[in-house]
Amino acid sequence: MLEPGSFKESSWQQADIYLANTMGELGVFFALAQVSFIGGSFKNGGHNPIEPAHFTTNIIFGPDMSNFKIIAEDFITAKAARQSQNKEQLAQDLTELFTSKYATAKSALVKNSSKLVAQNSMVIDEYMKYISRYLDK
């Protein structure tokens, strides 16, 4: 495993796991990762799962998605992510997602997350239409 901050183009290809904790460069990791775990989701409210959903990665988050509660519920309802309730379930979910036996489930998670993002991509346009009515006055 490479430590955060030791990222070098030649060394990341040798790592099985890479922990990234920097803003603005996670997209490359999401695109390369088979599975992405949403940090802070075991006790700090989690992070937005929409960003990794733009990439072909399976998404797992913990039980505390209070900062993105509605979005997390949408992901669970759409079967677009898995929610692990504890470290034992997280280990089981990771094992399942990394084994070829669950290749169909993996592609279903990715497909469902991509579909969810596409369905909701027009939300900002709708908000802007509503807001612009008041800006024009």
C-alpha positions as CSV (number, residue, x, y, z in Angstrom):
1,M,0.0,0.0,0.0
2,L,1.3,3.5,-0.8
3,E,0.9,6.2,1.8
4,P,-1.1,9.4,1.0
5,G,1.2,12.0,-0.5
6,S,3.6,9.4,-2.1
7,F,1.7,9.4,-5.4
8,K,4.1,9.1,-8.3
9,E,3.0,7.9,-11.8
10,S,5.5,5.0,-11.7
11,S,4.6,3.8,-8.2
12,W,0.8,3.8,-8.2
13,Q,0.6,1.0,-10.7
14,Q,2.4,-1.3,-8.2
15,A,-0.1,-0.7,-5.3
16,D,-3.2,-2.8,-4.6
17,I,-4.7,-0.1,-2.4
18,Y,-4.1,3.6,-2.5
19,L,-5.5,6.0,0.1
20,A,-6.2,9.4,-1.4
21,N,-7.1,12.4,0.7
22,T,-6.8,15.4,-1.6
23,M,-9.5,17.5,-3.2
24,G,-9.6,17.9,-6.9
25,E,-7.7,14.8,-8.0
26,L,-10.1,12.0,-6.9
27,G,-11.6,11.6,-10.3
28,V,-8.6,9.7,-11.6
29,F,-8.8,7.4,-8.7
30,F,-12.6,6.8,-9.0
31,A,-12.1,6.1,-12.7
32,L,-9.3,3.5,-12.0
33,A,-10.9,2.0,-8.9
34,Q,-13.0,-1.1,-9.0
35,V,-14.6,-0.1,-5.7
36,S,-14.7,3.3,-3.9
37,F,-15.5,3.6,-0.2
38,I,-17.0,6.9,0.9
39,G,-14.8,8.2,3.7
40,G,-16.3,9.6,6.9
41,S,-19.3,7.5,6.6
42,F,-18.8,5.5,9.7
43,K,-19.0,8.5,12.1
44,N,-18.6,11.8,10.4
45,G,-21.6,12.2,8.1
46,G,-19.9,10.9,4.9
47,H,-19.2,12.6,1.6
48,N,-21.3,13.0,-1.5
49,P,-21.5,9.8,-3.5
50,I,-22.5,11.6,-6.7
51,E,-18.9,12.4,-7.6
52,P,-17.7,8.7,-7.7
53,A,-21.0,7.8,-9.4
54,H,-19.8,9.8,-12.5
55,F,-17.1,7.1,-12.9
56,T,-17.4,3.3,-13.4
57,T,-16.7,2.4,-9.8
58,N,-18.7,0.4,-7.3
59,I,-19.7,2.6,-4.3
60,I,-19.8,1.6,-0.7
61,F,-20.5,3.8,2.3
62,G,-21.0,3.3,6.0
63,P,-24.1,3.9,8.2
64,D,-23.5,7.6,8.9
65,M,-24.4,9.5,5.7
66,S,-26.2,12.2,7.6
67,N,-24.5,15.0,5.6
68,F,-26.0,13.5,2.4
69,K,-29.0,11.6,3.9
70,I,-31.4,12.0,1.0
71,I,-28.8,11.3,-1.7
72,A,-27.6,8.2,0.2
73,E,-31.2,7.0,0.5
74,D,-31.7,7.5,-3.3
75,F,-28.5,5.5,-4.0
76,I,-29.7,2.6,-1.8
77,T,-33.2,2.7,-3.2
78,A,-31.8,2.6,-6.8
79,K,-29.4,-0.2,-5.9
80,A,-26.6,2.2,-7.0
81,A,-24.5,1.7,-3.9
82,R,-24.0,-0.6,-0.9
83,Q,-24.3,0.6,2.7
84,S,-22.2,-1.4,5.2
85,Q,-23.4,-1.1,8.7
86,N,-20.1,-2.1,10.4
87,K,-16.5,-3.1,9.6
88,E,-17.5,-6.8,9.3
89,Q,-20.1,-6.1,6.7
90,L,-17.7,-3.7,4.9
91,A,-15.2,-6.5,4.7
92,Q,-17.8,-8.9,3.3
93,D,-19.1,-6.3,0.8
94,L,-15.5,-5.6,-0.4
95,T,-14.8,-9.3,-0.8
96,E,-18.0,-9.8,-2.8
97,L,-17.3,-6.8,-5.1
98,F,-13.7,-8.0,-5.7
99,T,-14.5,-11.5,-6.6
100,S,-15.5,-12.5,-10.1
101,K,-18.4,-14.5,-8.7
102,Y,-20.2,-11.1,-8.3
103,A,-19.3,-9.6,-11.7
104,T,-23.0,-9.2,-12.5
105,A,-23.7,-7.4,-9.2
106,K,-20.7,-5.1,-9.8
107,S,-21.9,-4.1,-13.3
108,A,-25.5,-3.6,-11.9
109,L,-24.2,-1.2,-9.2
110,V,-22.2,0.8,-11.7
111,K,-25.1,0.8,-14.2
112,N,-27.6,1.9,-11.5
113,S,-25.4,4.7,-10.2
114,S,-24.8,6.0,-13.7
115,K,-28.5,5.9,-14.4
116,L,-29.3,7.7,-11.1
117,V,-26.8,10.5,-11.9
118,A,-28.2,10.9,-15.4
119,Q,-31.8,11.0,-14.2
120,N,-30.9,13.8,-11.7
121,S,-28.5,15.8,-13.9
122,M,-31.3,18.1,-14.9
123,V,-31.9,19.2,-11.3
124,I,-29.5,22.1,-11.5
125,D,-31.2,23.3,-14.7
126,E,-34.5,23.2,-12.9
127,Y,-33.2,25.2,-10.0
128,M,-31.7,27.8,-12.3
129,K,-35.0,28.2,-14.1
130,Y,-36.7,28.8,-10.8
131,I,-34.0,31.2,-9.5
132,S,-33.8,33.2,-12.8
133,R,-37.4,34.2,-12.4
134,Y,-36.4,36.2,-9.4
135,L,-33.1,37.5,-10.8
136,D,-34.8,39.1,-13.9
137,K,-37.0,41.3,-11.7
